[in-house]
Amino acid sequence: MRPLLFALLVAAVPALAAQSTPVRWSLASTPAITIDGIEHEFTRIFATRVPSGEIVVLDGASRVLQSFTAEGRPLKRIAGPGNGPGEIPPNNLMQLMRDGDSILLLLAPGMATPSVRSYSVSAGFVSSTVIRASDAPRGGVSPMAPLGGGRWLGRVGTFSELQPPRAAGEVRPLTTILGIVQLHDRGRFLVLDTLITAYTVSYARAEPGRYAVTTMPYASVGIASASGGRVWIGDASTGSIRLLDPEGARVAELPPVVPPRSFDPARVAAALARALAAGDDDNHRAMIRAQFGEAGRPSRAPAFTRFVPGPNGEMWVELFREDPAAVAEFRVLDRDARVIGAVTVPAGVRVEDVGRDYVLGTIKDEDDVPSVVLYRLVRR
C-alpha cells in the first residue's frame, strides 16, 4: 500500500499547486511596527520574531544582536562583537533565523569552520556547534536551515577559480553542492544535488584592454531552503520545485507555480536607468550595463528569486520581477506543496520572517539606512 499512497500523493500535489487563481491574502496598508534604523544606527541588518512576540535584530556591521518588545521598543542586548563564548566574530557571511523559540546565528567564515550559535531572548547565549562532515566534497559545509533531529540543510561551495576574462560577454556558471549534514555524525554528508546558483558575465572596464566579472541578476538559477523539516529545491529556469524529506527522499515535484513569461523590456529599461543614475563612475556603470545586458540572458524570465520559510512548514516563494524597486509578489505553499495563497508586499520591503498574522521585513531609506517593519497579515 505504501508505494500506492506515495504515487497518489505525487500525482495529486501538482494538480493542486498549479491553480492559476490562488486566494489572495492582504497586508495592512501601513506597518503596525517600525524599528527606526536611524534611531538605532542600523547598517546591515537581519530580523526575526520569536513566538512570544519579541523582535530580534542582528546588525552584521556592528555585530550586535539585540531584542525589542512586541511593540518595537528596545529590550536588551543579547550579544556583541568579540571572539569569546557567544560573542560575534568578524564575519561577512552570516544569517539570522529562528527555530521555535531559539534564535539561530549562522556563521560561515571562509566556509572552513562554519558554525551555528543558538540564543534566546531570556537567556542570551545558549550553545555553539561547529559544522563538520569529513566525507563532504572538498570545502567546508555551510549551514542553511535546520531540518530537525540534528540534521541541517547545507551547501559546499564549488566555485572554481575563474580564469581572467579575455573579452566582454563571457558567461560562466557558479555551482554549489547541496546536501544534508548530520551534526552529531562528522562523517555524514548526504549529497542531494549540484545546483547552478549564479552566472557571471565579463565586461570591459574603462581602462583599455582590462576586463572584470560581475554576477547576472536576470539569469535563472537554482534555489534551496527548508521548512517544516522538508527540503525545497527550485529551478528558476523552469519554475519547478522539488520537495524532499529529511532523509533526502522525494515527496513531490511541482510544475511551475506561475506561467512562464518573457522579460518585460519596459521594466528592464526602467531598472537599468535607475541603476545607472546611481552609478559612481565609468567602471561602475560598465558593470551595471553588463548585469542588465543580454549576454547570457535566457529567453524566458526566471520564475522566482527566493524562498522564505513560513509557519507550519509553509514556503513563501518570491516571484521574479525585473525591477527590484517594484512591489514583491509571493505565492504561499503549504508543507505538502499546495498553493494556498498569494501576497503582495510593498515596494522596497525585503521579507525576513512570516507568521500566521504578520510579515516582518527590512526596508531602506533614500540614504540606504535600513529599518525593520512589521505588517499585519490577513489570511482569507
VENNOR-V55522 format. One record per residue. N is the residue number from 1. RES is the residue in one letter. PSI is psi in radians with two decimals (none if undefined). BURIAL is b if it has 16 or more other C-alpha atoms within 10 Angstrom, else e. Layout:
# VENNOR-V55522
{{N & RES & PSI & BURIAL} {N & RES & PSI & BURIAL}}
This chain:
# VENNOR-V55522
{{1 & M & -0.50 & e} {2 & R & -0.82 & e} {3 & P & -0.62 & e} {4 & L & -0.75 & e} {5 & L & -0.73 & e} {6 & F & -0.75 & e} {7 & A & -0.69 & e} {8 & L & -0.69 & e} {9 & L & -0.84 & e} {10 & V & -0.63 & b} {11 & A & -0.60 & e} {12 & A & -0.64 & e} {13 & V & -0.83 & b} {14 & P & -0.63 & b} {15 & A & -0.65 & e} {16 & L & -0.67 & b} {17 & A & -0.40 & b} {18 & A & 0.13 & b} {19 & Q & 2.39 & e} {20 & S & -0.26 & e} {21 & T & 1.27 & e} {22 & P & 2.72 & b} {23 & V & 2.29 & b} {24 & R & 2.16 & e} {25 & W & 2.87 & e} {26 & S & 2.62 & b} {27 & L & 2.66 & b} {28 & A & 2.66 & e} {29 & S & -0.44 & e} {30 & T & 2.70 & e} {31 & P & 2.46 & b} {32 & A & -0.50 & e} {33 & I & 2.36 & b} {34 & T & 2.19 & b} {35 & I & 1.85 & b} {36 & D & 2.20 & b} {37 & G & -0.50 & b} {38 & I & -0.79 & e} {39 & E & -0.67 & e} {40 & H & 0.12 & e} {41 & E & 0.82 & e} {42 & F & 2.61 & b} {43 & T & -1.01 & b} {44 & R & 1.75 & b} {45 & I & 2.71 & b} {46 & F & 2.62 & b} {47 & A & 2.61 & b} {48 & T & 2.94 & b} {49 & R & 2.22 & b} {50 & V & 2.81 & b} {51 & P & -0.52 & e} {52 & S & -0.08 & e} {53 & G & -0.33 & e} {54 & E & 2.56 & b} {55 & I & 2.30 & b} {56 & V & 2.30 & b} {57 & V & 2.29 & b} {58 & L & 2.21 & b} {59 & D & 1.93 & b} {60 & G & -0.33 & b} {61 & A & -0.87 & e} {62 & S & -0.21 & b} {63 & R & 0.84 & b} {64 & V & 2.25 & b} {65 & L & 2.08 & b} {66 & Q & 2.74 & b} {67 & S & 2.70 & b} {68 & F & 2.70 & b} {69 & T & 3.00 & e} {70 & A & -0.32 & b} {71 & E & -0.03 & e} {72 & G & 0.19 & b} {73 & R & 2.55 & e} {74 & P & 2.38 & b} {75 & L & -1.14 & e} {76 & K & 2.77 & e} {77 & R & 2.15 & e} {78 & I & -0.70 & b} {79 & A & 2.74 & b} {80 & G & -3.05 & b} {81 & P & 2.63 & b} {82 & G & 3.14 & e} {83 & N & 0.17 & e} {84 & G & 3.13 & e} {85 & P & 2.17 & e} {86 & G & -0.24 & b} {87 & E & 2.82 & b} {88 & I & 1.99 & b} {89 & P & 2.90 & e} {90 & P & 2.27 & b} {91 & N & 2.17 & e} {92 & N & -0.26 & e} {93 & L & 1.74 & e} {94 & M & 2.74 & b} {95 & Q & 2.52 & b} {96 & L & 2.33 & b} {97 & M & 3.05 & b} {98 & R & 2.49 & b} {99 & D & 1.65 & b} {100 & G & -2.21 & e} {101 & D & -0.20 & e} {102 & S & 2.43 & b} {103 & I & 2.13 & b} {104 & L & 2.24 & b} {105 & L & 2.04 & b} {106 & L & 2.17 & b} {107 & L & 2.32 & b} {108 & A & 1.17 & b} {109 & P & 1.93 & b} {110 & G & 0.13 & e} {111 & M & 0.37 & b} {112 & A & -0.75 & e} {113 & T & 1.07 & e} {114 & P & 2.63 & b} {115 & S & 2.83 & b} {116 & V & 2.15 & b} {117 & R & 2.35 & b} {118 & S & 2.36 & b} {119 & Y & 2.89 & b} {120 & S & 2.75 & b} {121 & V & -0.67 & b} {122 & S & -0.73 & e} {123 & A & -0.23 & e} {124 & G & -2.36 & b} {125 & F & 2.35 & b} {126 & V & -0.90 & e} {127 & S & 2.90 & e} {128 & S & 2.33 & b} {129 & T & 2.20 & e} {130 & V & 2.37 & b} {131 & I & 2.06 & b} {132 & R & 2.54 & b} {133 & A & 1.82 & b} {134 & S & -0.42 & e} {135 & D & 0.12 & e} {136 & A & 2.71 & b} {137 & P & 2.89 & e} {138 & R & 2.28 & e} {139 & G & 2.67 & b} {140 & G & 2.70 & b} {141 & V & 2.13 & b} {142 & S & 2.15 & b} {143 & P & 2.55 & b} {144 & M & -0.79 & b} {145 & A & 2.54 & b} {146 & P & 2.53 & b} {147 & L & -0.10 & b} {148 & G & 2.74 & e} {149 & G & 0.49 & e} {150 & G & 0.07 & e} {151 & R & 2.52 & b} {152 & W & 2.50 & b} {153 & L & 2.28 & b} {154 & G & 2.96 & b} {155 & R & 2.63 & b} {156 & V & 2.04 & b} {157 & G & 2.31 & b} {158 & T & 0.65 & e} {159 & F & 1.79 & e} {160 & S & 2.63 & e} {161 & E & 2.15 & e} {162 & L & 2.36 & e} {163 & Q & 2.52 & e} {164 & P & 2.31 & e} {165 & P & 2.52 & b} {166 & R & -0.22 & e} {167 & A & 2.96 & e} {168 & A & 2.61 & b} {169 & G & 0.12 & b} {170 & E & 2.13 & e} {171 & V & 2.30 & b} {172 & R & 2.52 & b} {173 & P & 2.62 & b} {174 & L & 2.32 & b} {175 & T & 2.80 & b} {176 & T & 2.50 & b} {177 & I & 2.15 & b} {178 & L & 2.40 & b} {179 & G & -3.11 & b} {180 & I & 2.19 & b} {181 & V & 2.41 & b} {182 & Q & 1.97 & b} {183 & L & -0.55 & b} {184 & H & 0.21 & e} {185 & D & 1.71 & e} {186 & R & -0.26 & e} {187 & G & 0.00 & e} {188 & R & 2.18 & b} {189 & F & 1.94 & b} {190 & L & 1.95 & b} {191 & V & 2.21 & b} {192 & L & -0.75 & b} {193 & D & 2.82 & e} {194 & T & 2.00 & b} {195 & L & 2.48 & b} {196 & I & 1.95 & b} {197 & T & -0.07 & b} {198 & A & 2.79 & b} {199 & Y & 2.52 & b} {200 & T & 2.70 & b} {201 & V & 2.45 & b} {202 & S & 2.72 & b} {203 & Y & 2.75 & b} {204 & A & 2.28 & b} {205 & R & 3.00 & b} {206 & A & -0.53 & e} {207 & E & 2.29 & e} {208 & P & 2.33 & e} {209 & G & 0.08 & e} {210 & R & 2.45 & e} {211 & Y & 2.71 & b} {212 & A & 3.04 & b} {213 & V & 2.45 & b} {214 & T & 2.79 & e} {215 & T & 2.78 & b} {216 & M & 1.86 & b} {217 & P & -0.31 & b} {218 & Y & 0.02 & b} {219 & A & 2.58 & b} {220 & S & 2.35 & b} {221 & V & 2.99 & b} {222 & G & 2.46 & b} {223 & I & 2.48 & b} {224 & A & 2.62 & b} {225 & S & -3.06 & b} {226 & A & 2.56 & b} {227 & S & 2.38 & b} {228 & G & 0.53 & b} {229 & G & 0.20 & b} {230 & R & 2.62 & b} {231 & V & 2.34 & b} {232 & W & 2.17 & b} {233 & I & 2.12 & b} {234 & G & 2.48 & b} {235 & D & 1.80 & b} {236 & A & -0.36 & b} {237 & S & -0.58 & b} {238 & T & -0.35 & b} {239 & G & 0.03 & b} {240 & S & 2.67 & b} {241 & I & 2.30 & b} {242 & R & 2.47 & b} {243 & L & 2.14 & b} {244 & L & 2.69 & b} {245 & D & 3.07 & b} {246 & P & -0.19 & b} {247 & E & -0.03 & e} {248 & G & 0.06 & e} {249 & A & 2.49 & e} {250 & R & 2.30 & e} {251 & V & -0.75 & b} {252 & A & 2.80 & b} {253 & E & 2.22 & b} {254 & L & 2.58 & b} {255 & P & 3.10 & b} {256 & P & 2.39 & b} {257 & V & -0.29 & b} {258 & V & 2.65 & b} {259 & P & 2.55 & e} {260 & P & 2.64 & e} {261 & R & 2.87 & e} {262 & S & 2.90 & e} {263 & F & 2.58 & b} {264 & D & 1.89 & e} {265 & P & -0.67 & e} {266 & A & -0.71 & e} {267 & R & -0.65 & e} {268 & V & -0.78 & b} {269 & A & -0.70 & e} {270 & A & -0.74 & e} {271 & A & -0.71 & b} {272 & L & -0.80 & b} {273 & A & -0.71 & e} {274 & R & -0.73 & e} {275 & A & -0.73 & b} {276 & L & -0.59 & b} {277 & A & -0.45 & e} {278 & A & 0.05 & e} {279 & G & 2.41 & e} {280 & D & -0.67 & e} {281 & D & -3.06 & e} {282 & D & -0.66 & e} {283 & N & -0.72 & b} {284 & H & -0.75 & e} {285 & R & -0.57 & b} {286 & A & -0.68 & b} {287 & M & -0.75 & b} {288 & I & -0.75 & b} {289 & R & -0.64 & b} {290 & A & -0.69 & b} {291 & Q & -0.69 & b} {292 & F & -0.03 & b} {293 & G & 3.06 & b} {294 & E & -0.12 & e} {295 & A & 2.04 & b} {296 & G & -0.03 & b} {297 & R & 2.31 & b} {298 & P & 2.86 & e} {299 & S & -0.47 & e} {300 & R & 2.61 & b} {301 & A & 2.58 & b} {302 & P & 2.63 & b} {303 & A & -0.64 & b} {304 & F & 2.96 & b} {305 & T & -0.35 & b} {306 & R & 2.61 & b} {307 & F & 2.37 & b} {308 & V & 2.02 & b} {309 & P & 2.47 & b} {310 & G & -3.03 & b} {311 & P & 2.67 & b} {312 & N & 0.64 & e} {313 & G & 0.14 & b} {314 & E & 2.76 & b} {315 & M & 2.22 & b} {316 & W & 2.09 & b} {317 & V & 1.99 & b} {318 & E & 2.08 & b} {319 & L & 2.64 & b} {320 & F & 2.49 & b} {321 & R & 2.44 & b} {322 & E & -0.62 & b} {323 & D & 1.90 & b} {324 & P & -0.25 & e} {325 & A & -0.11 & e} {326 & A & 2.97 & e} {327 & V & 2.64 & e} {328 & A & 2.43 & b} {329 & E & 2.31 & b} {330 & F & 2.58 & b} {331 & R & 2.31 & b} {332 & V & 2.18 & b} {333 & L & 2.45 & b} {334 & D & 3.13 & b} {335 & R & -0.25 & b} {336 & D & 0.26 & b} {337 & A & 0.49 & b} {338 & R & 2.34 & b} {339 & V & 2.12 & b} {340 & I & -0.17 & b} {341 & G & 2.85 & b} {342 & A & 2.37 & b} {343 & V & 2.35 & b} {344 & T & 2.21 & e} {345 & V & 2.41 & b} {346 & P & 2.63 & b} {347 & A & 2.42 & e} {348 & G & -0.21 & b} {349 & V & 2.16 & b} {350 & R & 2.03 & b} {351 & V & 2.22 & b} {352 & E & -0.57 & b} {353 & D & 2.49 & b} {354 & V & 2.62 & b} {355 & G & -2.92 & b} {356 & R & -0.61 & e} {357 & D & 0.36 & e} {358 & Y & 2.76 & b} {359 & V & 2.14 & b} {360 & L & 2.32 & b} {361 & G & -3.13 & b} {362 & T & 2.65 & b} {363 & I & 2.55 & b} {364 & K & 2.55 & e} {365 & D & -3.03 & e} {366 & E & -0.30 & e} {367 & D & 0.21 & e} {368 & D & 0.37 & e} {369 & V & 2.18 & b} {370 & P & 2.59 & b} {371 & S & 2.87 & b} {372 & V & 2.33 & b} {373 & V & 2.48 & b} {374 & L & 2.17 & b} {375 & Y & 2.48 & b} {376 & R & 2.40 & b} {377 & L & 2.31 & b} {378 & V & 2.05 & e} {379 & R & 2.36 & b} {380 & R & none & e}}
